[in-house]
């Protein structure tokens, strides 16, 4: 099994800790969005040396109905800040939960009861993928919006895997109805995938666990086909596999994009319930760390699956596989390729949105050259016609490790694209005009490896929240020779002259990592 090291991207210049200045690019369309910095919070006293990395900010309803943003970091902190002002909403500290291991999982949330959300998040990352000696590490966590633990379930491997009984969970936890109730589903960093009833934390019968053949950090998407009593829900996800046999199924080294029945293995330990699988290694790709996006974007309104590939994090320019990591695939629900396209560098997680304002959806995906080339400046954003794969545009942005997000920021009827990058020279946050593919606005002063959050702010404007890191002097809190280290920062901007009413258009709105608070990855949710 492949347990990969997890490192923070550090190839950026030293930056002061403070509010990120906003600089607008003069080129591009005349109707450029204009950003105003609302607030910024430096988190170095909590996470110096272990800042926010791959966990993306999400919107939740906090205590007393306060709208808040939640995100995790590699110090094991889960932060909750008021979206309007950046202040803690549950006591005097922004930290509502602390784990002894990192949180790279993106939180999901749902209002199960009352006026505030329940938050669901995975614990652990590839740096601590497995610790057989400590059963408290790694797993699936449910919290109240005020930080009270509702339940914590360990990720359990099949009984035969004695070397790693309880792996960590790096994927986001997807919320959906697998057996009639609201359930929580997530892959782990070993051979298991599990699901729990959201309210109680008890296991969903068909996922206890589902055998996935190796580690995965791909956040699952959900698709429902049919209507009424004939409707069926499916789980779509990427993954890795190791050569060998398990539960009557043969595997080879490499990756896959799978469609799985909502019933899982129907309660029998094993890999039953798989509807189909596309083998990326055999078809020129690599393991799939990308989180798929789904929606009715193929010809005739048929459901499609869009996915990038990923990279194997072993040092060296080539990695262990011969397959390409710079590929984006679009499949149908039978795992048949509808089109594929090569990109310049390794692909991240895609989104689907109408960037042209014509009603025709596009697959938009970022790339990065950090994992192989070690360059934070190497990376781009691509937009392809979702039905045909025709290239609409391609723009250099610097490394994009998280997914883009999308919204109509100017009221022109088409989606603009917002990305966070690790390249501070180009801007830690960049807005791309959806029609021209030009970067039209930037916010500088930080780096980020995740997806931004777009929100409907209380004053009626569109807000954008970015969570990442910059460098500062934190004294003894740092473990570096010169006392400077990376520390988490969160910034909130507003788009001047915008209207949050524009976000009601589903075709142009993909507002956070994996689309929505339930992390369904589905354009129709």
N, C-alpha and C positions, 0 to 999 in steps of 0.2 A: 504494500500500500504506500501511497505517496504522501508523506508528511512534509510540507514545504515550509521553509523559513519565511517569516513575515517581517519585512523591513519597511521603515518609513523612507519615503523619497526625500533625500536631503540635498540634492544638487541645486540649491537656490542661494542667492546672496543673503547675508544677514540683514534682517529688517527690524525696525523698531516696533515695540508693542504699543499699539494705539489704534485709533480709528483709521480704517482704510480710506485713503483719498479716492475720489472718483474722477476719472478723466474720460471725456467723450472723444471718440474718433470722429474727425471732421468728414471722412469719406462716407460714401454709401447713400442710401435713399434720404429724401428730405424729411420724412416723417420718422426720425430716429427717436427711440425712447430716451428719456433723460432720467438719470438716477439721482436720488437724494439720500444721503446716509442718515438713517433714523437713529440707530444706536449700534454700539459695538462693545463686546465684553471680552476681556483677556482672562484666560483661565489658568495661567501659569502656576498659581499657588495650589492648584489641584492636580495638574497633570504635566508639569514641566518634565520634558524628556519622553513623555508617553502621551502625545496629544491625540486629538480627533483625527482619524484616518479614513477608513472605509465605511464607517457608520454615517448614514445620511440623515439630515434633519427632517423631522416630520411634524405635522401639526396635530395637536391633541386638544381636547377640552380638559383643562386642569381643574383643581379644586375650586369650588364656588362658581363653576362655569366660565372661568377665565380661559381665553384662547392662548395656548402656549406652544412652544417648540421644544422637542425632545431629541437628544442625540447622545451617542455613547463615545467613549474614548479608550485608548489603550492602557490607561491607568486603571481601568475597570469602573470608571464613573459613568453614571447616566445623569445627564443634565436636563433640567426643565426650567425654561425662562419664559416670561410673559412676552407674547409676540409684539405687543404694542410698545414695550419700553425696555425689554431685556432684563427686568428684575426677577429675582426668584419668586415663584408663586406658591411654594410650599415651605414656609419657614424662612430662615435668614440665609440659607445656602442654596446655590443652584443645583447641588448634588442631591438627587432624591434616592439614589441607590448606589452602593459601592460593592463591586465584586473583586475577588482576589485575582482574577484573570481579565484579560482585555475584553472589550466590547467592540467588535468590528461589525456586528450585525446591525442592520437598519431596523429600528423599532416599527411595529405596526400597532394600531389602536382601534378600539371600538367602544361605543357606549353600551355596555351590557345592561346596566341599570342606572337610575339617577341621572344627574346632570354632568358627570365627569367621565372621562374615558378610563378603560382598562388598557394598560400598555403591555405589549408582548415583545420579548427580545431574546436573542440567543446569546449565550456566554461562551467565550473562548475564541481563539483564532489559530492559525497554523503554527504560530510560535509555541503554543501550548495545546497542540491538537489532541494530545492524549496523555493522561497521567493515571495509570492503573492503580497507583497507591492511594489516590485521594478521590473518593467518590463524590465529594462536594463540588468538584470542578467541572465546568462544562454543563450545558443543558439548556432547557427551555424555561423561561421565567415569565410570570404574569404579575404585574404590579398595579396597584391603584394609581391614579394620577397624582396622589400625594406621596407616593413612594412606599406604601405598605405592601409587603409581599403577600400575594394571594395564593400562589403556588409556584413551586420550582420542581421540575422533573428532570432527572438525569437522562442523557442520551444513552440508550442501551444498545450495545452491539449484540449480534447473535451469540448464543451461549458458547459456541465453539471458539470465539475470538477472545481467548483468555488474556492475550497480551495488552488489550485495550478495551476493557469492558465499558468505559464511559468516556466517549470522545467529546470534544467541544463542538459548538454550533456557531458557525460564522455566517450562514445564510440568513436573510430576513425571514421572519415567520409569517407565512401567508394565511389569511383568514378567509374561510368559506364554509359552505355547507356540504360536508362529505357524507354525512349519514342523517341529515335532517335537522341537526342542531348547528350552531356556529362552532367551528373547529379551528384548531391552530396546527399548521403543517410546516415542517422544516427539515431540510437535509442536515447531516452532521459531517464531521471531518473524519469519519471512518466508514464502516460498511452499513450503517443503519440510517433509516429515515423514519421519523415518527410523527404521529398526530395525536392531539389531545382535545378533549372538549373544553371550549374556552372558559366556561363558567367554573368548572370543577378541577380541571387538570387531569381527569381520568383518561385513560388511553382510548382512542378510537379503535374499534376491534380490528379493522383491516390494516392497521399501521403500527404493529407492536413487536418488532419493527418491520418495515419493508426493506428487503435486502437490496442495496444499491451498488454493491461490488467494489466500491472504493469511496474516497472522500469526495465531498461536493460542497461548494459554497454558492451554488446557483440558487437564487430565490425562485420558487415555483410560481408559475402563472396558472390561472384557472380559466377554463372555457366551458360554457354551457351550450349544448346543441339541442335543437328541438324546443318545443313549447309545451306547457301544461304537464300532464302526467307522463308524456313521452320524453320530456327533457332529461338529458344526462349531463353530468358534470365530469370534466376531465382535468387531470393535473398534467402540466407541461413543464419540463425542467431539463437543465443540462447537467452533465456529470462526467466523472472519470471512471475508468474501470481498470482492473489488473487482470492479466491473463490467468485463466483457470476456470474451474467449474464451481457453481454454487446453486443448490436447490434445483438441479436438473437443467440449468442454463449455462452455456459456455460463453466466456468473455475473453477479449483480447486487450492488450495494453492500448490505451487511447481514450477517446471520449465518445459521447453520444448526446442526442437530444431525444427525450422520451415523452410519450403520451401514456398516461397511466389512468386506469379507472378510478373513480372516486372511492370505490369500495376497497381499493388496495388489494391485498392478498386474501380478503374475505376471512381474516382471522387465522389463517394458516401461515406459520412462519415461513418466509421465502420470498420469491420475486413474482408470484402470481399477480395477475391484474394488469400486466403490461399490454397495452393496445398495439403499440408499434415503437420502433426505435430506429433512429437514423445514426449510423456509425460515422462519426466525423473523421476518425483516424483513417478508416478504410477509404474515405472519399476525399482525402487530401488535406484534412484539417487536424486539429489537435484535441486535447481535452477541452471540455466546455465549462468555463468558469462564468461565462455570460449568463445573465438572467433573461429568459425569453420574453418577448412581447407578443400578444395575440389580439386578434380582432377580425372582423369580416372585411378584410381589405383586398382579398383576391378577386379575380374576375367573377362577375355574377354575384358578388357579395358573399362568397365562400370564406369560411374561417381560415386564417393564415397564421403561421408561426414564424416570427423573425428572431434570429439569434446570431450573436457573434460567436467567437470561439473562446479564446483565452490564451493563457501561456502557462508553461511549466516553470516555476520559479527557481530552478536550479541555476547556479552561476554559469556563465559561458554564453557565447553569442548564438549557439545553435540549439541548445536545450537537448533533451533526451529523445525527442521524436523528430522524424523527418517531415512530418506534415506541417502545413502552413498554419500560422496563428492569425494571419491577416485576412480572414475570410468572413463574410456575412452571408448567412443562408436564410432563405425563405422556403418553408415547407407547407404542405397542406396537413390536414388532421390525420392523414394516413402515413405521415412521415416521408412523403415523396417530395423531392426537390422541385420547386417551381422556378427558382432562379438562385444564383449565387454570384457574388462579386468579390474581387480582391480589393484590398485597401493598402495604404502605404505601410502601416504598422499593425501591431496586435489590436484586436477589436475588443471593445468594452460591451456594455449592455445597451441594446437598442431601444428606441421608442417609436411610436407610430403617431403621426399628426399630419394635418393638412397645411403644408407650408406654402402652397400656391394660392389658396383661397378659392380653388375650383371644385372642391368636393372630392378630389382624388388624393388619397392618403399617401404619405411618404414614410419610408423607414429611415430614421436618422440615427447615426451611430458615431461614437468617438473612437479615436485610436491613440496609442501611446507607444513610445520607443524606450521607455525606462527599463522594462524587464530584460530586454535583450541588448539594447544599445547603450543604456545608462544615460540617456539624454532626456531631460525634462522639456527641451524645446521641440523634440520630435513628436508630433501628434497633430491630429486633424479632426474635423467633423465632416461627415458625408451625409448627403440626402439622396435617396434613391426612390424612384416611383415604386410604391409598395406592390403593385400588381405585376409590373413588368421587369423591374430591376434597372430601368434606365437611370443613368446618373443625372441628377438635377443640378447639383453643385458640390463642390469640395473646397474647404477653406482650412488653411493652416492655423492652428490655435495654440500649439504646445500640447503636452501630454494630457489626455483626458482618460483618467482611470475609472471614474464613475460614469453614470449615464447622463446624457443631456436631459433637459426638461423643456416644456414648450407651453406657450400661451400667446394669445393675441394681445400684445402689449401696447399697440397704437390704435386699436379700433378699426383696422383696415380689412378685417375679415380673414386674415391668414395668420398662421402660427409663426411667431418668432422663436428662436432657439436660445436657451440659456445654458451655458456650461461652466463648470469650475475646472480649473487647470492647475498643474504644478509649476507652470512657467510664469513666474512673476514679471518677467520682462514684457510679456504680452498682456498680463492682467490675470489675477486669480479668478475673476469672474468676467465672462464675456457674453455679450448679447449679439446674436447673428440674425440679420434680416432673413426671414424665411424664403422670400422670393429671389433675392439677389445672391444670397450666400455670403454676404459681406459682414465682417465684424463691425458693428456700428457704435457700440458703447462698451466700456471696460471699467472695472473696479480693481484697484491694485492694492498691494500691501500685504498679501497673504497667499498661501498655496492651499490647494484642496485636492483630495483624491476621491471625492464622493459626488453626489448629485445635489444641486441646490434645491430649495423649496420655494414654490410660488404660492402666494396666499391672497385671499380677499381680505384686505385690512379693514379695521373698524371704521376708518374715515372714508371708505368707499374707493380707495385707490388699490392698485395691485402692489403687493409687497414681494420682495425676494430676500430669502435668508440664505446665507452662505456660512458653512462651518468648516474650518480648516486649521491652519497653524502658521505661525511665523516664529522668528527667533527673538530672544531677549535674554537679559541677565537675571537669573533667578537664584544666584548664590548657591547655597548648599543643596537646594532642590535639584540642581543639575548634576549629572554624572559625567560632565565633560571637563577637559583640562582647563579651559578658559572661562568656565562658569556660564557660558552661553549655550542654550539648547532650544529645541523646538517646544512650543507650548500652544495649547489650543486657543482659538479665537472664534467668535461667532459675530457676524455682522448682519444687520437688517437694513435693507434699502427699500425705498418706495419709488415707483415709476410715476413721475410728475405728469399730470394731465390725463392719467389713465382712469379707467372705470373697472371696478371689480365685476360689474355686470358682464363684461366681455368674457369672463372665465366660464360662463354658463354654456358656451359652445363646446360640446364634447369633441368635435372634430379637431379643434385647435388647442385643446387643453390636456396636457400631460404634465401635471403640476409638481410631481415629486418622483423620487426613485420608485420604480415599479408602479407608477401611475396614481395610486390612491392610498388612503390610510390603511386599507386592508392588504396592500401589496399584491393585488391580483394580477398586475401586468396586463390588464384587459382594457381595451379602448372603450368598451361598452359599460363598464362598471360605474 
